[in-house]
Amino acid sequence: MAKQSFAVYSLPDVVTVMNHPGVGKCVLSNAGGGRITVAYANDMASVTTTATGYVVINKLVAKNGSISLEIPTNSEADIFLRKYIKYVERAKTGEFALGTLSLTDPAANRVLNFVGVVPQKKPDEGYDQTSGNRQYNLLFAEMTEA
């Protein structure tokens, strides 16, 4: 049998789990989760140049950023995320940033773990004659790859 020269990807195989000790856990991927976008907030490096032209490359280690989740309106994932936002909005400061999110992508053999997950803002509301998606924007303090 010839070796495959292509890659296979399937969003349904990606497992996304959101957790907060005050709200509980939701497997977003089994509860209506849709498109996921991870954006890193900072550069990995910067360059400093002295007056004499000497160049210094600075390695930066910030691992924070944002996650955008497109979730079908009124799905179990949407209901969980609305509950989560309502809870942390009213929670004591010490509980605000206890959210975690993990993303497992078996096709890429990657597991991403996000800690210090907080809502950036409440999602915009849209009402139409057909169901649509609600976009949740979350911030994270640190991402590690297992």
Beta strands, then each sheet from edge to edge (+ up, - down):
strand 1: 15-20
strand 2: 24-27
strand 3: 36-40
strand 4: 45-49
strand 5: 55-59
strand 6: 65-72
strand 7: 99-105
strand 8: 110-119
strand 9: 133-140
strand 10: 142-145
sheet 1: 2+ 1- 7+ 8- 9+ 6- 3+
sheet 2: 2+ 1- 7+ 8- 10+
sheet 3: 4+ 5-
end
